[in-house]
Amino acid sequence: MRTRRVAFIAALAAAAAVVPSVAAAAPVTTPASVVADTTFNPVGSYALSVSVAGEAMTMAFTVEKKVDGSFTGLFKHDAMGEFATTSFKVEGRTMKLSIETPGGPANIEMTVAEDNTVTGAWGMQGDGSKIAGKKVS
């Protein structure tokens, strides 16, 4: 019986000696190109400067998250009214949107930097401009 106990203790000690080498093994990592950017949340309010028909103006833009997890946005201007997004995609820190205007569909692309500054452009048949601004909340 004593021989079995000694053999068991020796086997247990040998197994314990292996554990530190397993714990010290390098962790498995995923290449950065595969990891999605989950740090950017587009939800909030934006103050944007654009040009429409050659006239500089400021527009408010609000982004909300829908129940299904997708996003929706609304552009507002005192004189021009409101324009809801008809499509909305987020790729990293870039938002790709479409809206319907009285002059036809417009496509918008905006990138939000880590300091919340916004740059981009919008375009439609016969018009378009750069976009600059800030995510304010």
C-alpha positions in Angstrom: 0.0 0.0 0.0 2.9 2.3 0.9 4.4 1.7 -2.6 1.2 2.8 -4.3 1.0 5.9 -2.2 4.6 6.9 -3.0 4.0 6.2 -6.8 0.8 8.4 -6.6 2.6 11.3 -4.9 5.4 11.0 -7.5 2.9 11.1 -10.3 1.1 14.1 -8.8 4.4 16.0 -8.4 5.3 15.3 -12.0 1.9 16.6 -13.2 2.3 19.7 -11.1 5.7 20.4 -12.7 4.1 20.4 -16.1 1.4 23.0 -15.2 3.7 26.0 -14.9 5.1 25.4 -18.4 1.5 25.3 -19.8 0.6 28.5 -18.0 3.7 30.2 -19.3 2.9 29.4 -22.9 2.3 32.4 -25.2 -1.3 33.4 -25.4 -3.1 32.9 -28.7 -3.5 36.3 -30.5 -5.6 37.4 -33.4 -4.0 39.6 -36.0 -5.1 43.3 -35.7 -6.5 43.2 -39.2 -9.1 40.6 -38.2 -10.2 42.4 -35.0 -13.2 44.7 -35.6 -13.1 48.2 -34.3 -15.7 48.1 -31.5 -14.5 51.3 -29.9 -16.6 53.7 -32.1 -20.3 54.2 -31.3 -21.9 56.5 -33.8 -24.9 57.2 -31.6 -25.2 60.9 -30.6 -25.5 64.4 -32.0 -23.3 66.1 -34.6 -22.8 69.7 -35.7 -21.8 69.7 -39.4 -20.8 72.4 -41.9 -21.7 71.7 -45.5 -22.4 73.6 -48.7 -25.6 73.2 -50.6 -26.0 74.8 -54.0 -22.9 76.8 -53.2 -24.3 78.2 -49.9 -22.4 77.3 -46.7 -24.7 76.1 -43.8 -24.7 74.3 -40.5 -26.8 71.2 -40.1 -27.6 69.1 -37.0 -27.3 65.3 -37.4 -28.6 62.8 -34.8 -27.8 59.1 -34.8 -29.9 56.5 -32.9 -29.6 52.7 -32.6 -32.6 50.8 -33.6 -34.0 47.7 -31.7 -32.5 45.4 -34.3 -29.0 46.8 -33.7 -28.8 48.9 -36.9 -28.5 52.7 -37.0 -30.7 55.4 -38.3 -30.0 59.1 -38.7 -31.8 62.4 -39.1 -30.3 65.6 -40.6 -32.0 68.9 -39.6 -31.7 72.4 -41.0 -33.9 75.3 -39.9 -34.8 76.4 -43.5 -34.5 73.1 -45.4 -36.3 70.8 -42.9 -35.4 67.2 -41.9 -33.9 64.4 -43.9 -34.0 60.8 -42.6 -31.4 58.3 -43.7 -32.6 55.7 -46.1 -29.5 53.6 -45.7 -26.8 53.6 -42.9 -23.6 51.5 -42.7 -20.8 51.8 -40.2 -17.3 50.6 -41.2 -14.8 51.2 -38.5 -15.2 55.0 -37.7 -16.7 55.8 -41.1 -20.5 56.2 -41.6 -21.9 55.6 -45.2 -25.4 57.1 -45.5 -28.0 57.9 -48.1 -30.9 60.4 -47.8 -33.7 61.4 -50.1 -33.9 65.1 -50.8 -36.3 67.1 -53.0 -33.6 67.1 -55.7 -33.1 63.3 -55.5 -31.0 60.9 -53.5 -27.8 62.0 -51.8 -24.9 59.9 -50.7 -22.9 60.9 -47.6 -19.6 59.5 -46.2 -18.3 60.8 -42.9 -15.4 59.7 -40.7 -15.2 60.5 -37.0 -11.7 60.8 -35.6 -10.9 59.8 -32.0 -11.1 63.4 -30.9 -14.7 63.4 -32.4 -13.9 65.7 -35.3 -15.8 64.8 -38.4 -14.6 65.0 -42.0 -16.3 63.7 -45.2 -18.3 64.6 -48.2 -21.7 64.4 -49.6 -22.9 64.3 -53.2 -25.9 64.0 -55.5 -26.5 64.8 -59.1 -25.5 68.4 -59.7 -24.4 69.2 -56.1 -22.1 68.2 -53.3 -19.4 69.4 -50.9 -17.0 68.5 -48.2 -18.3 68.0 -44.7 -16.6 69.2 -41.5 -17.8 69.2 -38.0 -17.8 67.6 -34.6 -19.6 64.8 -32.7 -21.0 66.9 -29.8 -22.5 64.1 -27.7 
